[in-house]
């Protein structure tokens, strides 16, 4: 039977012994037909081996399988062996003109397992590594490449880590609510959602990256046009407007966690993040960092920053959120690796800690540059802020 494997072929392809195959048959984990096995059993044997290495023994697996609480079907992907090239990591490092230690650092920056010099490179890694080689060939320093790798690695890892969490707590939960046990709910969710989506998750990520990349690439290109016109003496490049940092925090979040529990607090944090995202889009800002009970946003226009802050404060109660207190400050900020740094950012964070519930406090630089369309600013006083050498004058923003 060409589409089936003998006991010897199964043992060879799954890198185990005939005796082990027989034991899995005796336990009921594998089923043979006239002494032959399905090709998918290769994956099953590998998965059982991996589970055994994790401390889950075969007898326990056999019991769970017999009771109907476990199936191995959805674990087949865990037994995949990815095609390897005929090049080692040492070979690839030499081919792209960098030391192996640099290649090792790149993998760590991406958040991937560290390679061994003599390990054969996965076929799918080759193209990516050659692109890394192009960066080095262009004269980039190792630290410059590692900065890029950290941003890509960290953010992609977050997406990859979140997807199984979302699938378990949101998609599968709908099937568990129908009365299915955990294993059956997972298989039903895979069958009705996961398999139908297929590679759409990767396609969605690629689409979303292209859409965001389009915006920032266009801004970058226009910047070069402005520079060219300035160098040609045609048009003076407009002075860069001071950027604005906004720190928004939920009032009493720690007490909420203590009294209502972690699950409620987590739901509140998710709803707050959603509110911040919606307001940022509406007022042309960017959510830079989610901080659990807070969020850090950046705006190019200080008027937008103040109006967005007032809307967050006004909208929080209607979203079932605790009151929000916000600090806003404008000035030069350093940007790198997807984050903003510097004195302007630090002061905005400290100002937020001075604001009371449902209050928006702003630093003095805001007063000097905003138009005040839709809001007014009243002085609160001078404050000694933690870590800031001189007292800072703070104003409160309210709708006009």
N, C-alpha and C positions, 0 to 999 in steps of 0.2 A: 504494500500500500504506500504509494509515493508520497501521499500527503500526511503520513504518520511516521513516527520515529520508533526505532527499536530501543530496548532498554540500554544497549551499549551506546547508541547514538545520542540518546537523551543525556546519559552520564557525561559523555564527551563534550557536548555543546553547553551543558550547564556547569562544567568544570567540577564534577564531583565523581563519586564512585558508584559502581553498580550496586554495592551493598546499601549505600545510602538511599538510592532510588527505591530499592526493595523495602527499606524501612518506611519510607514515605507512603508506599503502597499499602503496607500492613497497617499503618495508622489511618488510612482512608484519606490522606491529604492528596494523593495522586490516584487516578483510576486508569487501569490499563484495559485494553480490549484486544484479546488474542495476543497478549504480550507486547502490544505496541501502545504508543502514547501520542496525544495531540501535540502539535508543534508549540502551542502556547504553554505547554507544561515546562518548557525550557525556562520561561520567565517565572513560573510558579516555583520551581526548584531554587532559582536564584533568590527570589524574594524570601522564601523560607530560610535560606542561609543567612540573609541579611537580618531577618528578625531574630534568628538564633544568636547572631553576633551582638544584638541589642539586649540580649537576656530573656527573650521570649522563646521558650523551648517548644519543641515539636509536639510534645504531648498536650500542652496547653492549647496549641493551635488546633490540633485534631479534635479536642473536646468542643472548642468554640465552633468549629466548622460543623460538627455533627449536630450541635444544638440549633443550628440555623442563625446564630448570632454573628457569624463571620463568614465572609466569602473572600476569595483571593482575586476575583476578577479586576477590581479597581486598583490592585497593587501591581498589575503587570508592568506599568510604566517604570516602577521602581527597579525592575530587573533589567532595564535596557542597558546595553553596552554601546557606548557611542563610538563610531568609527574613528580609528586613529590613523594619523598620517605615518609616513616612514621617517619623519624628522623628530629628533629629540628637542627639548627646550634649549639645550646647549647649541644645537644646530641652528635653530631659529634665531637665537640671540646673535650668533655669529653672522648669519645671513643678513640681518637687518642692521648690523653694525653697532650693537650695544653689548656691554658686559651682561653676563647672566644675572648678576646681582641687581642690575637695573630692571631686567625683565621680572625678576622676583618681586621687586618693589612695586612695579606696575600692577601685578596680580593682587598684591595686598591692598593697594589703593583702590582697585575695583571691588575689593571685598570677596575675592574668590580664593579658593584653597591655594596655598603656596605650591608651586611646581617643583619637581626634582629635576636636576640637570639631565639625567638619563631617561626621564619619562618621555614617552612618545606623545606628541601634541595631538589633541583632538582635532579632527579634520575641520570642524566648524570654527575652531580658534585661529586657524592659519590666516584667514583673510583679515580678521581683526588685528592680529599681531603685525601683519604687513602694513596695515594702515598706521599703526603705532610707529613702525619704522620710518614711514614718510615724514612724520613729525620730527623725529630725530635727524633725518637727512636734511630737513629744512633749517637745521641749526638750533632747534629748541633745546633748552637745558632740561636735565632730568626733573628738576623741581617744577618746571612749567608743565611738563607732561603729567606729572603726578597730581598737580592741582586739578587738571581736567579729569583725570581718572577718578579722583575722590568725589567730585561733583556727580559724575555719571554713575559711579558705583553706588554711592550712598542713596541717591534718589531712586535709581532703578531697583535697588534692594528693598526700599520702602514699599514700592508698588508691588513687587513680587511677594513680599512678606504679608501685605495686607489682603491680597486676593484670596488665599485659602481661609484667612480669618473671616473675611466677608462672606465667602461661600458657606462656611460652617454656621455662622451666627445669623445669617440672613436668608440665604437660599435654602439650605437644608432645613432650617427651622420651620419653614412652611410645610414641609413633608412630615416632620416630627409631630406637628400639630394635627396631622391627619390620623395619628395613632400608630405610625410606623416606628419600629425600634431604630436605634441609631444607625446600624449597618444598612438596613433596608431604606431608611430615609436618605442616606448618602448615595446609595446606588440609584434610587429613583431621581434624586437631584442631578446626578451625573447623566442619567439617561435622558431626562426631559429638558435639562438646561445645559449642563456641561458639554455633552457630546454635540448638541445642536449649535452651541456657540463655537466649539472647536477652536480654531486659531483666531477667532474674532477678537479675543483679548489682546493678542499681539498686534493685530491689525488696528484695533482702536488706539493702542498706545502709539503706534507709528503715525496714525492720522492726527492724533492730538499733538504730538511733537511737531509735525509739519505745520500745523496751524499756529502754534505758539512761536515756532522758529520764524515763520513768515513775518510776524509782527516785529520781532526784535532784529531780524536781519534787514528789514526795510529801514528801520530807524538807523541802523548802523550805516547802511548805504547812503542815506540822506545826509548823515553826518560827514561822510567823505565828500559829497557834493558841496556842502557848505564850506568845507576846508579848501576845496579846489577853487571855488569862487573867491574866497578871501585871498588866497595866494595869487590869484590872477588880478587882484585889485578891482574886481567887479562889484563885490558886495561884502560888507563887513559881517562877519559871523555874529549872530545875536549872543549877547552875554548869557551865560548859563544861569538859569534860575536856581535859587537854593532849593535843594530837596527837603522833604519833610518826613520826619519819623513819627509814627503814632504807636503808642503802647496802650492797649485796651485790656483791662482786667475785670474779672467778675468779683463783685463784692461778697465777702462771706463764703467763699467757695470751700475753704477748709472746714468751716462749721457745717456746711451743707453735707460734705463727705462724712463727717462724724455722725450726723443725725440721720441722714437718709440712706447712707451706704454708698459703696463704690459704684454700683450699677447705675443708680440715679445720677450720681456725679458725672459718670462717663457720658450718659445721655445728654446732660446739660452741656458738657464740654463740646460734644459733637454739634449740638444745635447752635452753640455760640460760634463755632468755626464756620458753620454754614451761613450764619448772619454776617460774619465778617467778610466772607468770600463774596456774598451778594452785594454788600455795600461797596467793597473795593472795586468790583466791576462797574458799578453804577457811577462811581466818582473817579474812574481812571487811575486807580491805585493797584498795588500788588500786595498780596499776603506773602510776607517773607518767611515767617516762622510761626507755627502753632505751639503754644506753651502750656497746654492743658487748660488752666483756668485763665489764660491770656492769649493775646495774639499781637504780633509785631507787623505793622504795615508800613509801606513806603509810598509816597505820593510825589509827583513832580511839581504839582501846584499846591501851595499852602492853603488856598481857599478851599480847594477840593478836600484837603485833609481835615480841615475844621468842620466842614459840612458833613463829611462822612462820619466823623466822630460824634457829632450831634445826633445824626440819624441812628447810630448804634445805641446811644444812650436812650433815645426815645423809643426804639423798637424792641429793646430787650424785654420789657414786661409783657408785651403782647405775644412774645415767643415763649412765654413761660420761663424766662431766664431771670436770675437775680439781677439787681441793679449793676450797671457797669460804670467803672471810673476810668478816665482816659487822660493820658499825658501826650502833648503834642509839642514838637520842637523842630525848628528849621535851621539849616546850615550845611556846611560841607560834610559829606559822608564818604567813607571808603567802601568800595564794593569789591568783593572777591569771593569765589567759590559759592555763589548764590546767596550771600549774606552781606549785611551792611554793618560797618563798624565806625567807631570814632566818638568824639566828645558829644556831638549832636545827638547820637543814638543813646548814649549813656544818660544825658540830661533828660531826654524824653522819658526814659524808663523811671528815673527818679521823680520827675514831675507827676507821673501817674500814681506813684505811691503817696503823694500828698493830696490828691483829689479824693473827695468824699463820694458817697454813693450817688450815681446819676449825675456826676459832674465831669466837665471837660476843662482841664487846665492846660494852658499853653505857655511857652516860654516867650521872653521879650522879643527875640528875633521875628516871631510871627507877627507881632503888632506892627513892625516896621514895614512889612511887605505885603500884607493881605489887603484886599479891596474892602472886605467887610460886607460883601453883598449877601444878605440873608442872615447875618449874625452880628453881634456886637461883643466887644471885649471890655471887661472891667478888671481893674487891678485888685489882686488879692493881697499882695505884699511880697516881701523878700524872705527867702527861705534858705537855710543852710542844708544843702543836699548831701547825702552820704557820698564820699569819694570826690566831691567837687570842691575845688579850693575856695572859690569866692561865692558869696551869696547870690542867689538867682531870683530875679523878679518874675513873679508868676501872675498870669491873668486868667480869668475865667471866661469861657465862651458860652454865650446863650443865644438862642434864636431871637432875631429882631422882629 
